[in-house]
Amino acid sequence: MSKIEDGVYIISIPFGPGCITDPGEGRWVPLVPHNSLGKDADRVKIAYSEERGAYSIQFEKSGKYVAYNGAPTMNNKLLDGDKPCYFKIEKHEYSPEQYAIKVAENKTFHVGLAMERVYPPWVAMTSLPEVQQWEIKKA
């Protein structure tokens, strides 16, 4: 899959049971095992905006978007929001079956795990050279 088609997906990390999951109103987005925060909480609608040249990611169940506050910065945690933020989704340079998710507003930043070592881990922006690999599979 080279280009992500508009549709419903589950976004997960390839090395563990963690999925990007709807956290509930105004909370940071966690990475938790499939269905652990409720049925379908990890299903996201990915839609491409021709105008923006990037994708929005929306939690199917709540209708909230994967968003962030302020400008892209190191360790800026993603949260659920009412308005979309946009991301570039590209093939990962080291794993052709996986993807890198970059912040469209500033591609220096990509989506990975937050720096805090907590469980469940939060999803955040980073500008470190190691780019997180993501599996994006049809739900």
Backbone as numpy.savetxt, mean C-alpha at the origin, in Angstrom:
# Nx Ny Nz CAx CAy CAz Cx Cy Cz
2.24 -10.16 -14.81 1.39 -8.98 -14.81 2.29 -7.75 -14.81
2.37 -7.05 -15.93 3.25 -5.90 -15.98 2.54 -4.62 -15.56
1.31 -4.44 -16.01 0.53 -3.27 -15.59 -0.62 -3.78 -14.75
-0.86 -3.11 -13.66 -1.97 -3.48 -12.79 -3.26 -2.95 -13.42
-4.20 -3.82 -13.67 -5.49 -3.40 -14.20 -6.38 -2.98 -13.04
-7.31 -2.06 -13.31 -8.26 -1.67 -12.27 -8.98 -2.92 -11.78
-9.12 -3.05 -10.46 -9.79 -4.21 -9.90 -9.57 -4.32 -8.41
-10.01 -5.44 -7.85 -9.90 -5.69 -6.42 -8.76 -6.68 -6.18
-7.87 -6.31 -5.27 -6.65 -7.07 -5.01 -6.40 -7.23 -3.52
-5.44 -8.07 -3.21 -4.85 -8.16 -1.88 -3.37 -7.86 -2.06
-2.86 -6.89 -1.29 -1.45 -6.50 -1.35 -0.77 -7.07 -0.12
0.25 -7.89 -0.34 0.91 -8.55 0.78 2.42 -8.56 0.58
3.13 -8.90 1.66 4.58 -9.06 1.57 4.87 -10.51 1.20
5.91 -10.75 0.43 6.18 -12.11 -0.03 6.81 -13.02 1.01
7.35 -12.46 2.08 8.11 -13.27 3.04 7.36 -13.52 4.34
6.06 -13.31 4.37 5.30 -13.55 5.60 3.82 -13.42 5.35
3.03 -13.56 6.40 1.58 -13.56 6.23 0.94 -12.18 6.31
1.67 -11.11 6.02 1.13 -9.77 6.22 0.50 -9.17 4.98
-0.72 -8.60 5.16 -1.44 -7.91 4.09 -1.71 -6.48 4.52
-1.70 -5.56 3.57 -2.15 -4.19 3.84 -3.64 -4.29 4.17
-4.02 -3.81 5.35 -5.36 -4.05 5.87 -5.99 -2.76 6.37
-7.31 -2.63 6.18 -8.07 -1.47 6.63 -8.01 -1.40 8.16
-7.45 -0.31 8.72 -7.27 -0.23 10.16 -8.50 0.27 10.91
-9.46 0.82 10.21 -10.56 1.49 10.89 -10.28 2.98 10.94
-11.26 3.73 11.27 -11.26 5.19 11.18 -10.00 5.87 11.73
-9.25 6.54 10.83 -8.15 7.40 11.22 -6.93 6.75 11.83
-6.76 5.47 11.64 -5.61 4.78 12.22 -4.57 4.50 11.15
-3.36 4.21 11.61 -2.29 3.85 10.68 -2.55 2.47 10.09
-2.17 2.30 8.84 -2.40 1.05 8.12 -1.43 -0.02 8.64
-1.97 -1.16 9.12 -1.11 -2.24 9.59 -0.89 -3.30 8.51
0.08 -4.12 8.78 0.37 -5.29 7.95 0.05 -6.50 8.82
-1.07 -7.15 8.55 -1.53 -8.26 9.40 -1.94 -9.45 8.54
-2.02 -10.65 9.13 -2.44 -11.83 8.36 -3.83 -11.66 7.75
-4.03 -12.32 6.63 -5.29 -12.30 5.87 -6.50 -12.50 6.78
-7.49 -11.64 6.67 -8.76 -11.68 7.40 -8.64 -11.51 8.91
-7.50 -11.08 9.43 -7.36 -10.97 10.88 -8.07 -9.75 11.47
-8.39 -8.74 10.67 -9.17 -7.59 11.16 -10.58 -7.62 10.59
-11.05 -8.79 10.25 -12.40 -8.94 9.73 -12.39 -9.39 8.28
-13.48 -10.03 7.92 -13.62 -10.54 6.56 -13.52 -9.38 5.56
-12.70 -9.55 4.58 -12.53 -8.61 3.47 -11.85 -7.29 3.84
-11.31 -7.15 5.05 -10.64 -5.90 5.44 -9.35 -5.67 4.66
-8.83 -6.72 4.03 -7.59 -6.57 3.26 -7.82 -6.51 1.75
-9.06 -6.39 1.34 -9.37 -6.25 -0.09 -9.32 -4.77 -0.46
-8.52 -4.46 -1.50 -8.39 -3.07 -1.94 -8.74 -2.95 -3.41
-9.36 -1.82 -3.74 -9.63 -1.49 -5.14 -8.46 -0.63 -5.62
-7.82 -1.09 -6.66 -6.74 -0.33 -7.27 -7.28 0.26 -8.57
-7.15 1.58 -8.71 -7.67 2.25 -9.91 -6.62 3.22 -10.45
-6.42 3.17 -11.75 -5.44 4.04 -12.40 -6.11 5.34 -12.81
-5.46 6.45 -12.52 -5.92 7.77 -12.94 -5.05 8.25 -14.10
-5.64 8.37 -15.27 -4.90 8.87 -16.44 -4.39 10.28 -16.17
-5.22 11.08 -15.52 -4.86 12.47 -15.23 -3.61 12.55 -14.36
-3.52 11.69 -13.36 -2.39 11.70 -12.42 -1.24 10.80 -12.85
-1.52 9.87 -13.74 -0.49 8.92 -14.15 -0.07 8.00 -13.02
-1.02 7.72 -12.13 -0.72 6.92 -10.94 -2.01 6.25 -10.45
-1.85 5.39 -9.45 -2.95 4.60 -8.92 -3.44 5.13 -7.57
-4.74 4.99 -7.34 -5.29 5.16 -5.99 -5.56 3.76 -5.45
-5.49 3.63 -4.14 -5.75 2.36 -3.47 -6.84 2.61 -2.44
-7.96 1.91 -2.59 -9.13 2.15 -1.75 -9.56 0.85 -1.08
-9.78 0.90 0.23 -10.28 -0.28 0.93 -11.71 -0.55 0.47
-11.94 -1.74 -0.02 -13.24 -2.08 -0.59 -14.36 -2.00 0.45
-14.12 -2.52 1.63 -15.18 -2.63 2.64 -15.61 -1.27 3.19
-14.66 -0.42 3.56 -15.00 0.86 4.18 -15.14 2.00 3.18
-14.56 1.84 2.00 -14.56 2.92 1.03 -13.49 3.97 1.29
-12.70 3.80 2.34 -11.61 4.73 2.66 -10.41 4.44 1.75
-9.60 5.46 1.55 -8.41 5.33 0.70 -7.16 5.14 1.54
-6.16 4.48 0.96 -4.83 4.47 1.55 -4.28 5.87 1.30
-3.95 6.57 2.39 -3.58 7.98 2.29 -2.42 8.28 3.25
-2.03 9.53 3.27 -1.01 10.00 4.22 -1.25 11.47 4.48
-0.73 11.94 5.60 -0.84 13.36 5.96 0.43 14.09 5.57
0.27 15.32 5.11 1.43 16.15 4.82 2.17 15.71 3.57
3.38 16.22 3.47 4.24 15.89 2.33 4.92 14.55 2.56
5.37 13.89 1.49 6.12 12.66 1.68 7.39 12.91 2.49
7.56 12.13 3.55 8.73 12.23 4.41 9.09 10.83 4.91
10.30 10.71 5.41 10.77 9.44 5.95 9.87 8.99 7.10
9.41 7.76 7.04 8.60 7.12 8.08 7.21 7.76 8.25
6.73 8.46 7.23 5.37 9.00 7.25 4.42 7.82 7.08
3.66 7.52 8.12 2.81 6.34 8.10 1.57 6.54 7.25
1.19 5.47 6.54 -0.03 5.51 5.75 -1.21 5.30 6.67
-2.33 5.90 6.32 -3.55 5.76 7.12 -4.74 5.70 6.18
-5.93 5.47 6.76 -7.12 5.48 5.92 -7.64 6.91 5.86
-8.07 7.33 4.68 -8.52 8.70 4.50 -9.69 8.80 3.55
-10.32 9.96 3.55 -11.49 10.19 2.70 -11.13 10.52 1.26
-9.92 11.04 1.05 -9.49 11.44 -0.29 -8.30 10.58 -0.71
-8.22 10.27 -1.99 -7.11 9.41 -2.43 -5.77 10.14 -2.47
-4.74 9.38 -2.20 -3.37 9.77 -2.51 -2.96 8.84 -3.65
-1.94 9.21 -4.38 -1.61 8.44 -5.58 -0.23 7.81 -5.49
-0.14 6.62 -6.09 1.06 5.81 -6.01 1.41 5.28 -7.40
2.70 5.18 -7.67 3.19 4.50 -8.87 3.43 3.05 -8.48
2.89 2.13 -9.23 3.10 0.70 -8.97 3.90 0.16 -10.15
5.12 -0.27 -9.85 6.04 -0.72 -10.89 6.60 -2.08 -10.55
7.00 -2.81 -11.57 7.68 -4.09 -11.30 8.90 -3.84 -10.44
9.11 -4.72 -9.47 10.29 -4.60 -8.61 11.53 -4.98 -9.41
12.60 -4.22 -9.26 13.78 -4.46 -10.10 14.45 -5.81 -9.86
14.28 -6.40 -8.67 14.92 -7.69 -8.37 13.96 -8.88 -8.43
12.67 -8.61 -8.47 11.67 -9.69 -8.50 10.59 -9.35 -9.51
10.68 -9.89 -10.72 9.74 -9.50 -11.77 8.28 -9.86 -11.50
8.02 -10.78 -10.56 6.64 -11.13 -10.23 6.09 -10.29 -9.08
6.91 -9.39 -8.57 6.50 -8.55 -7.44 6.63 -7.08 -7.82
6.14 -6.22 -6.95 6.03 -4.81 -7.27 6.68 -3.92 -6.23
7.05 -2.73 -6.66 7.44 -1.63 -5.79 6.30 -0.62 -5.86
5.94 -0.07 -4.71 4.89 0.95 -4.66 5.57 2.26 -4.27
5.57 3.22 -5.18 6.24 4.49 -4.95 5.22 5.61 -4.78
5.58 6.61 -4.00 4.70 7.75 -3.78 4.76 8.62 -5.03
3.62 8.81 -5.69 3.60 9.53 -6.97 4.06 10.98 -6.82
3.74 11.58 -5.70 4.10 12.98 -5.45 5.62 13.19 -5.39
6.33 12.15 -4.95 7.79 12.23 -4.84 8.33 10.80 -4.90
8.79 10.37 -6.07 9.20 8.98 -6.26 10.47 8.60 -5.52
11.07 9.55 -4.80 12.19 9.22 -3.91 11.68 8.30 -2.80
10.39 8.45 -2.47 9.79 7.67 -1.38 9.01 6.50 -1.93
9.15 5.38 -1.26 8.40 4.19 -1.62 7.76 3.63 -0.36
6.83 2.71 -0.55 6.06 2.16 0.56 6.75 0.92 1.10
6.94 0.91 2.39 7.57 -0.22 3.08 7.05 -0.31 4.49
7.84 -0.87 5.38 7.43 -0.99 6.77 7.94 0.20 7.56
7.16 0.62 8.56 7.56 1.72 9.43 8.81 1.33 10.21
9.52 2.32 10.68 10.77 2.09 11.40 10.53 1.54 12.81
9.38 1.83 13.40 9.08 1.32 14.73 8.96 -0.19 14.66
9.52 -0.87 15.59 9.44 -2.33 15.63 8.32 -2.73 16.59
7.11 -2.73 16.07 5.92 -3.07 16.84 5.17 -4.17 16.09
4.27 -4.83 16.80 3.41 -5.80 16.13 1.97 -5.41 16.37
1.17 -5.34 15.34 1.56 -5.55 13.94 2.33 -4.35 13.41
3.20 -4.59 12.44 3.95 -3.47 11.87 3.03 -2.53 11.09
3.40 -1.26 11.05 2.67 -0.28 10.27 3.32 -0.15 8.90
2.55 0.37 7.96 3.03 0.61 6.61 3.35 2.10 6.51
4.53 2.43 5.98 4.99 3.82 5.94 5.84 4.08 4.70
6.14 5.35 4.50 7.05 5.75 3.43 8.49 5.61 3.90
9.35 5.34 2.96 10.78 5.31 3.24 11.53 5.76 2.00
12.71 6.29 2.22 13.57 6.64 1.08 14.88 5.85 1.14
14.90 4.82 1.98 16.09 3.97 2.06 16.29 3.26 0.72
17.52 2.87 0.40 17.77 2.25 -0.91 17.12 0.88 -1.10
16.85 0.16 -0.02 16.20 -1.15 -0.14 14.70 -0.93 -0.36
14.21 -1.34 -1.51 12.81 -1.13 -1.86 12.01 -2.38 -1.52
10.95 -2.19 -0.73 10.10 -3.30 -0.31 9.45 -3.98 -1.52
9.42 -5.29 -1.51 8.72 -6.06 -2.53 7.30 -6.31 -2.05
6.33 -6.18 -2.95 4.92 -6.42 -2.64 4.35 -7.41 -3.65
3.53 -8.33 -3.16 2.74 -9.19 -4.04 1.37 -8.54 -4.17
0.90 -8.42 -5.38 -0.41 -7.84 -5.65 -1.18 -8.89 -6.44
-2.16 -9.50 -5.76 -2.91 -10.60 -6.37 -4.40 -10.30 -6.38
-5.06 -10.70 -7.46 -6.52 -10.54 -7.56 -7.19 -11.19 -6.36
-8.17 -10.49 -5.80 -8.88 -11.02 -4.63 -9.92 -12.03 -5.06
